[in-house]
């Protein structure tokens, strides 16, 4: 039997330690969270992506009383970017969340469905995106792309012989 060890590198920093470009992207995600429609969970999430053209596209979670009909901020943002800018690669994504009490202190991580969409977005452009997870007390930065968050992932390569 063989053992595989998977490692994920996460850089932990404060908001003040972010670069100017990362701060701009995080601020866009924080603003997007304020536009979220989350009357049921009251958990507002915003996301912002930086395209290789320098443009920033934002989105937020959109809930529905029939819970499966809603959509997370990450997917809303990535689908919008893909629909409006299909030939532009996503260089980075920032994710921020807040509740009625204000911004959350520790970063949230994308759900599994969002991770899969993030992976597909990377496959479209053949390049990984930087992932910045914002929390008021600390931020997490993942440089290696979605495979760091979704090891042993399912991708198009499994469908090549179908």
N, C-alpha and C positions, 0 to 999 in steps of 0.2 A: 504494500500500500504506500502511496505517495502522499505527502502533505503539502498543501499550498498555503503559504502565508501571504495575506493581503495587507498592505499598509496604505494608509491615507495620510497625506501631509496636510495639516490645517494650520495656517498661520493665524495667531491670535493677536489682536491689536486693539487699541482704542480708536474711536472715531477721529481724534486729533492726530493720530499717527498715519492715517490714510493719505495717499497722494492727492493732489488737487483734482486729478481726473477721477479718482475713485470717490472722492468726496462729492463731486458733481453728480456722479451716477447714483450714489447712495441717497443724496438729497432728492433726486428725481423719484426714487422709489419711495422715500418717506412721504413726499407730496402725493404720490399716487395712492398710497394707503389711505389718505384722507378722503379720497374719492370712491373708496370701496363701497359696495352695496352689500352689507352683511347684517341685516336686521335680525337674523335668527341666532347666529353664533356670536355676534358682536365682536368678532375677531377680524380686524381689517388688515389686509395684506396688500402691499404694493410691490411692483417689480419694475425695473428699468433695464433696458438693454442698450449697450453701446455698439453701434454698427461700424463696420470698417470704413465707412464714409465719414465717421465722426458724429453722425446723427444719433440722438437718443430717442427711443420709443418706450412709452410707459403703459402700464395697465394695472388693474386691481381685481381682487376677487369679486365675483358677482354671484350672490346666492339666490336661491329659489326655494319656495316652500316645499317643493318636491326636490329634496336635497341632491339627488344625483344629477339634477338638471343645471346646477350651478357650475361655475368654473373658477379654478384657482388663478391667482394673479400671474404666476409664471406662465401658464399656458395662454391666458388672455394676451399677455405681452408678446410672447414668442409667435403666436398665431397672427397677431396684428403685424408684427415686423415682417413675418414671412409673406403675408398677403400684400402688404404695401411696398415692401422692398425685397422681392424674391431673389435678386441677384447680389444682395449684400450679406456678408458674413457677420455673425454676432461675435464680437470680440469679448464682451463681458456682460454679466447679468448681476444686478444687485437686488436683494430682497429685503424688505423691511415690514414689520408688523406692529400693530397697536391695538389697544383695547380702549374701553371708555375711560380708563385710568391713565391713558397716555401710551407712549412707546414702550414696548417690552424691553426688559433689561438684557436678556441673552438672545442671541440670534436663533431664528427658526430655520429649519432645513426643509427643502422641497419634499413634497409627498412623492410616492413611487411613480404615480402617473406623470407628474411634472418632470421627474428625473428622466423618464423614458422620452418625453417630448424634447427635453434639453439634449439628450443623446442624439435623437434624430436630427435636431437642428445642427448639431456639430457635424453629423455625417453628411448633411447637405452641402456644407462648405468645406469639408475635409480638414477641419481644424477645431481644436478644443477652445472652449470659452473660459475665461476667468470667472469664478463665482465668488461674490461678495455677499455675505450674510450679515446684516446689520442688527445690532442690539445696542441699547443706550449705554450699557456698561462695557461691552466689548463687541468686536467684529471678528468674523472668521473669513479668511481668504483661502480659496482652493485654487491653486494655479494650474493643476493638471487636467482640468475639465471634468465633465460629468462622470467619466469612468472612475474617478476618485470617489464619487458618491454612489455609484451603481456598478460595483465590480461584478464580473461574471454576467454581464448584461446581454440582452437579446437585441440583435441588430439585423440589418439587411443581409449580412453574410449567411445567416441561417436559411434564408429564403432563396438563395441563388440556384439551388438544384430542385426547386419545387416546380 
